Amino acid sequence: MPAPRLIHLFASIVVVTPLLAGCGGESESRAQERKAGEEARTVEVARAERAALPDVVAVSGTLAAQDEVVLGTKVAGRIVALPVDLGSVVQRGQVLARLAPADFDLRVRQAAAALEQARARLGLRAGAGDTIDPDATAVVKQAQAVLTEATARRARAQALYDEKLLPKADLDAANAAYEVAEGRFQEARDEALNRQGVLAQRRSELDLARQQLADSVLVAPFAGAVSARHATAGQYVAAGEPVVTLVRTHPLRLQLSVPERAAGRVRVGQPVRVVVEGDARSYGGRVARVSPAIDQTDRTLRVEAEVPNTDGALRAGSFVGAEIVTAADRPVVMVPASAVVAFAGIEKVLTVEAGKTAETRVRTGRKAGDRVEVVEGLAGGELVVVQPGNLAAGQAVIPQSSRRAASG
């Protein structure tokens, strides 16, 4: 190769090399600047605080009606009025159904007439009571008079016979007349007692007829709501045939199954907090009944709580979550809920130590507002990043106190 061409190529290499070196130095400077910017990242932090939360047993259960009854009339008849339907709210004593009253009215009149007839046979006047002395009845008084006369005749016959002024046949006739009168007197008393029995029977028949008239009207035995209607107006129903189903909606019965490991902490009278899916409110109640034995099929304890439902917001049959408060206060560690990052079932927080982040695995428990309980992983007092985002462990940060924590 000629010398001039070699010299020209060498000069080009010499010129290009400084340019490449200059470009490489600029990229490294920018990378350092970016790294410095990342190290100076400002993050919002909050301190893991120790607080007191009630000790609870979290379970799920079902709301059931306190009472549920299928109602029917005690007498047969045709329904002429059925003023309630599905969902109707009723009060105690409110009319649910009414049968045609004509037949029952007639039975009452018939029984009342029979009663007056029985009273008349005993000589009882209208407005007087039903109690009477059998000896004061007319039939007994008449028999008593005959007996008195027969007794006197027998005494006179005996006196005349003793003086031999009367034959023996006449004395025997007087004795026979006395015995007949005495028998009729006893028969009259028995008849008076029998008439008193008939009077009591007629009184019972009248009471029964009036009761059947009252039973022709079906009333609510307690305040509640109609959950089903089984008949319609105009239908003939037999005695006891279902007409409506009534449920008591206040209070409701909360049926719970507590795991065996927590059964020893549950007692009657403990407060219960109830949450219904789709309802932002929580409802309170109290443990009312606790089973004396563990169910061997699923190793749970059957517990029932009573939940007030005065406004009817809760419905029987709803599946709910519940917390049984077994102790008033228990020390726990709380952090903002946004500080916890969960991935693939693993929960962690980023703590700040000496200006750098560190990853700490935790296990969370209950939530209280915008904070969450940390069961394992933190002892309290640590600074945690409130919203880690894409922040990684080992990155230098500038911590800034959380405004939410400061305001709380």
TIPA-152443 format. One record per residue (C-alpha): residue in one letter; z, x negated, y negated. Coordinates in steps of 0.25 Angstrom, whole numbers, plus 2048, in hexadecimal, padded with zeros to 3 digits. Layout:
N
aZXY
...
***
This chain:
408
m800800800
p7FD7FA7F2
a8087F67EA
p8067FF7DE
r80780C7E7
l8148067ED
i81A8047DF
h8178127DB
l81D8197E7
f82A8117E6
a82B8157D7
s8298247DB
i8358227E5
v83E81C7DB
v83B8277D1
v83D8337DB
t84A82D7E1
p85282F7D4
l84D83D7D2
l8518417E0
a85F83A7DE
g8608427D1
c85D84F7D7
g86784D7E3
g8728497D9
e8708577D1
s87185F7DE
e87E8597E2
s88485B7D4
r88086A7D5
a88786B7E3
q8938657DE
e89386E7D2
r89287A7DB
k89D8757E4
a8A68737D8
g8A38827D4
e8A78867E2
e8B487F7E1
a8B78857D4
r8B58937D9
t8C089D7D4
v8C58A77DD
e8CF8B37DC
v8DB8B17E4
a8E88B97E7
r8F58B57EE
a8F98BA7FC
e9058C27F8
r9118C6801
a9148D5800
a91B8E0807
l9148EA80F
p9198F5818
d9198F2827
v90F8FC82D
v9098FF83A
a8FA903838
v8F590D842
s8EB918842
g8ED926846
t8E9935845
l8EE94083C
a8F194C843
a8F695A83F
q90595C83F
d903969846
e8F697084C
v8F697E852
v8EC987857
l8F0995851
g8ED9A3857
t8F29B1856
k8FD9B685F
v8F69C3861
a8E89C7864
g8DF9CD85A
r8D39CC851
i8D39C3845
v8D09CA838
a8D49BE82F
l8D39AF830
p8D49A9822
v8D599A827
d8CA99182B
l8C998282F
g8D0979825
s8D898581E
v8E6980819
v8F198A81C
q8FF98C819
r90A990823
g90A99F825
q8FB9A1820
v8F39AB827
l8E89A4830
a8E39B1838
r8E69C0838
l8E39CA843
a8DF9D8841
p8ED9DF83F
a8EA9ED843
d8EE9ED851
f8FB9E584E
d8FE9EF843
l8FD9FB84D
r9069F4857
v9109F284C
r910A01849
q911A05857
a91D9FC85A
a924A0184D
a922A0F852
a927A0C85F
l933A06859
e936A12850
q935A1B85D
a93FA12864
r949A13858
a948A22857
r94CA23866
l958A1C862
g95BA24856
l958A1984C
r954A1D83F
a949A16836
g94FA0A82F
a95BA09839
g95D9FD842
d9599FC850
t9679FA855
i96FA0685A
d97BA09863
p976A10870
d982A1A86F
a97DA1E861
t970A23867
a96DA32868
v96AA31877
v978A2A87A
k97FA34870
q97AA40878
a97EA3A885
q98BA36880
a98EA4587B
v98AA4A889
l993A40890
t99FA44886
e99DA5288A
a99CA4F899
t9A9A47898
a9B0A52891
r9ACA5C89C
r9B0A538A7
a9BEA528A1
r9C0A6189F
a9BBA638AD
q9C4A598B3
a9D0A5F8AC
l9CCA6D8B1
y9CAA688BF
d9D8A618BE
e9DEA6F8BB
k9D6A758C6
l9CFA7E8BC
l9C1A788BF
p9BAA778CC
k9B6A698D1
a9A7A6C8D0
d9A8A6E8C1
l9B0A618C0
d9A5A5A8C8
a99BA608BF
a9A2A5B8B3
n9A3A4D8B9
a994A4D8BC
a990A518AE
y999A468A8
e992A3B8B1
v984A418AD
a988A4089E
e98DA328A0
g980A2E8A7
r978A3489C
f980A2D892
q97EA1F898
e96FA23899
a96EA2688B
r975A19887
d96AA11890
e95FA19889
a965A1587B
l965A0787F
n957A08885
r952A0E878
q958A02871
g9509F987A
v943A01877
l946A00868
a9489F0869
q93B9F0871
r9339F8866
r9399EF85C
s9349E3863
e9269E9865
l9269EC856
d9299DD853
l91F9D985D
a9149E1856
r9189DC849
q9179CE84E
q90A9D0854
l9059D5847
a90B9C9840
d9049C084B
s8F79C6848
v8F79BD83B
l8F69AE83E
v8FD9A5834
a8FE996833
p90B991839
f90B985830
a90397F824
g8F6978828
a8E7979829
v8DE980832
s8D797683B
a8CF981844
r8CC98F844
h8C9995851
a8C79A484E
t8C09AD844
a8C29BA83D
g8BF9C6845
q8C29BE852
y8CB9C485D
v8D59BA861
a8DF9BB86D
a8EE9B786B
g8EF9A8869
e8E09A6868
p8DE99A85E
v8DA99E850
v8DD992847
t8E2984849
l8EC98083E
v8F097183B
r8FC96D833
t8F6962829
h90395E822
p909955827
l8FF94F830
r90394783D
l8FE93983E
q8FD93484C
l8FE92584E
s8FE91B859
v90690F856
p90390285E
e90F8FE867
r9118F1860
a9158F9853
a91C905859
g92A8FF857
r9288FF848
v92490E847
r92F918844
v930926840
g930928831
q92891C82D
p91D91E822
v90F91F826
r90291C81D
v8F6923822
v8E792081E
v8DC929821
e8CE924822
g8C6928816
d8D292B80D
a8D7921803
r8E5927803
s8F092380C
y8FA92E811
g90992C815
g911931821
r91C92E82A
v91E92C838
a92493983E
r92393684D
v92392A856
s92192B865
p92C92686E
a92391E877
i916915877
d90A91B87C
q906913888
t8F7915888
d8F590E87A
r902908878
t90590F86B
l910917865
r90D926860
v911928852
e910934849
a91193583A
e911941831
v90893F825
p909949819
n8FC951816
t90095B80B
d8F295A804
g8EA95B812
a8E394E80F
l8E594981D
r8DF950829
a8E4951837
g8DC949841
s8D993D837
f8D992F83C
v8E2927833
g8E8919831
a8F791882F
e90190E82C
i910910831
v919909827
t923903831
a92A8FA826
a92B8FB817
d9278ED813
r9228E081A
p91E8D3813
v90F8D0814
v9058C780E
m8FA8CF805
v8ED8CA800
p8E18D17F9
a8D98D8803
s8CC8D17FD
a8D28C3800
v8D08C680F
v8C38C3815
a8C08C8823
f8B58C382C
a8B38C583B
g8C18CB83C
i8C78BF836
e8CE8C0828
k8D18B581F
v8D48B2810
l8D18A6807
t8DE89F802
v8DE8967F6
e8E58897F8
a8E487D7EF
g8D88827E8
k8D08857F5
t8CE8907FE
a8D389180C
e8D089B817
t8DC8A281D
r8DB8AC829
v8E38B9827
r8E68C682E
t8E88D2825
g8F08DE826
r8F28EA81D
k8EB8ED810
a8F38F1804
g8EA8F57F8
d8E08E97F6
r8E98DF7FD
v8EA8DC80C
e8F68D7815
v8F48CA81B
v8FB8CA829
e8F88BB82D
g8F28AF825
l8F98AF818
a9088AD815
g9078B2807
g9058AA7FA
e8F78A57FD
l8EC8A67F3
v8E08AE7F9
v8D28B07F3
v8D18BF7F0
q8C28C07F2
p8BD8B47FA
g8AF8B87FB
n8A68AC800
l8B18A27FC
a8B3898807
a8C089180C
g8C2883806
q8BB8867F9
a8C28827EC
v8C688E7E3
i8CD8917D6
p8D789C7D9
q8D88A87CF
s8E38B27D1
s8DE8C07D5
r8DF8CA7CA
r8E28D57D4
a8ED8CD7DA
a8F38CB7CC
s8F28D97C8
g8F88DD7D5
***
